Amino acid sequence: MAGPELEKRLWLPEGQPKAMLQLVHGMAEYISRYDATARRLNETGYAVVGHTHLGHGDRAEKLGYFAKENGWDALIRDTHSLRLATEAAYLGLPYFVLGHSMGSFIVRGYCLQYGADLSGVILSGTGHFKPPILEAGSLVASLQCALGGGTKPSTLLQRISSAGYNKTYSQVRTPFDWLSTEEAVVNAYIEDPFCGFPFTAKAYWDLFDGLKRLYPSKLSAMRKDVPVLLLSGDQDPVGNYGRGVRKVAKEIKAAGVRDVTVKLYPGSRHELFNDRDRETVWDDLIRWTKEARS
């Protein structure tokens, strides 16, 4: 039986597009939250496309649930299907893929299978996770699934996975202060029924499965000639305040990728495109993509 039709968004510039950028959004959000970023890219002549993942947004059959089996593969497959359809409609354009947070993990896995012919890859708000942590998370998720909780929200795993994200900030208003320094952004996220929800135990298992596929020993399949840009706030706990981002970059370089760039933004937190330096981030992103396609 077919699942729900995924929400897709296409933002077009005035005139003929110079390049295409595909957005892959993060955990517990949806593609329309990237409207401002897409419109800024439109101003420079870029077309932007993206979709809302399974288990996300107002079309989800169940929030926080991907699929009964092979959920992570379904996310990668959806990303590739949109790319194929977009490339067919806009033949010959340079093609970039940008993934944020969980979307960056999807894109990193995507590149192991479908990295050919990309003009560049952008990883925003990515992170590095040690094997024991992922193995422990998988064990907890497996136990919850075995006890009949596979399709139920796992508040336990939500608490464990984000525990300590606010610990370095001197003043904390909400559990989601780590997202942005801007109170209005955090408030809007909290008030949005399609943001911040807990994943089901099965989706957490899928997430941990996807992250385990990114161990250094598995990265040799990455295309060596596709440049990679990593963007992160130096106050982003997901990227371990820059340390995890640099470690990801180091592993990608060790896999033979020739062009790897890291940009860290002082004082910014997890959602770079919704934080105080967003204009600088947009400018840096546009500059890098222009250089990558020149």
C-alpha positions, 0 to 999 in steps of 0.5 A: 500500500502506498504511503502519503504523498510527500510535501514538495516545495520548489522556489524559482528565481526570476529568469533562467536558473543558474543552478539548483540546490536541493534542501534536506531538512532536519529532525522534527521540522518540515521543508517550509521552515527554509522559505527565507533561505530559499528566497535568498538563494533565489535572489542570486539566481538559484532554484531551490527544491525540497521535500518534507520527510516521511513522518513529518509535517501535516501529511504524516500518517504518524509523526516521528515514524518512517516505515515498518522496515528500512526507514533510513533507506526510505529517506535516502530513496525519497531524496534521490527520487526528488533529485532525479525528477528535478534534474529531468525538469531542469537539464544541465544545471549545476546541482547542489545538495544541502542537508541540515542536522538529521538532513546532513546525516541523510545527505552523508549517507546519500553521498555513499550511494548517489554522489556522482555528478553533484556539483557540491555538498553542504552539511549544516549543523552536522555532528559526530557520534562515537560508536558506543553511544550509537550502539547503546541507543540502538539497544534501547530502541530495539528493546522498546520496539520488542516491547511493543513500542515501535510506533509509540513516541519514545520520550526516553530516547528524546531525553537521552539524545538531547540531554545536556544540549543547554548545559553550556548556556548561562541563561536558559528559558526553554528546552530548545534554547540550543536551536537559536540565540533568537527568542522569536525563533525558539518560541515559534518552534515550540508553538508549532505542532509540527516541530519538536515532537519525539520520534517513535522507537522505530524511527530512533532505531532507523536514525542510529542505523543511519549514523552507524553507516557513517563510520570512517571504514564505510566512507570510501564510497564517497566521490573524491571530486565532489567538494564538501562544505560544513557549516556550524555554529561554534555554540551548537551542541549537536556539533560538539561546539565545532569539535565534532564538525571538524572530526567529520571533516577530517574523516571525509578528507581521510576518505580521499575527498579533495576539497573539504571546507569548514566554516564555524560561526562564533556565537551561533547555535544549531539552526544557522539559517535561523540565527543572528548570523544568517545573512553572513551564512547565506553569503558564504554559502552562495560564494562557495557554490559559485566557486564550486561551479566555476 
